[in-house]
Amino acid sequence: MPLYQHGRHEHGQNFLIDQAVVRAIVDLMAGTHGPIVEIGPGDGALTLPLQQLQRPLTAVEIDPRLATWLSTRVDASVQVVNADFLRYRLPSPPHVLVGNLPFHQTTAILRHVLHAPCWTDAVLLVQWEVARRRAGVGGATLMTAQWSPWFNFELHGRVPAAAFRPHPGVDGGVLVLARRSDPLLPVQHRPTFQGFAHRVFTGPGRGLADILYRAGAFASTSDARGWLRTQRIAPNALPKNLSTPQWIDLFCATGTSPPGRRRQNRRRE
């Protein structure tokens, strides 16, 4: 019987109890290769079925009582580590990630994951709205725009709140990340690209033509509209509406220098 069967887990974890969701996540993991690192295993709902894949498995659990309890239930080949994942150093050899993430820590954990260099795939259960937005459904987030040249984000289904115990206030979603084997931009361009995406995403203006002009990407709004026409994008669209290829094209055309490179003699039209 799991610890914390009643009441909210003190570290914000909502335990997964729906076996259909567990099977779906394990099936996704079966399509990956290499050692597995599980984020926040909790009471082992995913850990125990993942053992059946017969791959090296490390479960990183922040709660010392849960870590001790889980270590008595897993096979000897499974390593249970009592640590905060946000401070945990991931292994250097290629590996894959999986986890039912504490909803209140989702963004911090995603940032930690995206900055880590050696994992190839990640299957993560997060809040539904986070999963949707990271996958670009209804418009991408800044985080997705900044990282999509190097990672692919996919949505793999909605998980009702009833699939957890205790029930969270929102549904969950399965988000699958994969490191691109052939990145769309060289990794050395990442800081410049991410700074450029941040400028555009957070810049003032009414519609992309105005935003791109004010961000210093084009010398005039006419130039910005010209690029938007080539991409078949409406001038009043927003940064969230840009696809990954469009971000790449925009960056390659305008984003390799700091703001202001085209501001000499520019005009507002």
Buried (B, 14 or more C-beta within 10 A) or exposed (E): EBBBEEEEBEBBBBBBBBEEBBEBBBEBBEEBEBBBBBBBBBBBBBBBBBBEEEBBBBBBBBBEEBBEBBBEBBEEEBEBBBBEBEEBEBBEEEBBBBBBBBBEBBBEBBEBBBEBEEBBBBBBBBBBBBBBBBBBEEBBBBBBBBBBBBBBBBBBBBBEBEBBBBEBEEBBBBBBBBBEEEEBBEEEBBEBBBBBBBBBBEBEBEBBBBBBBBBBBBBBBEBBBEBBEEBEBEBEBBBBBBBBEBBBBBBEEBBEEEBEEBEEEBEEE
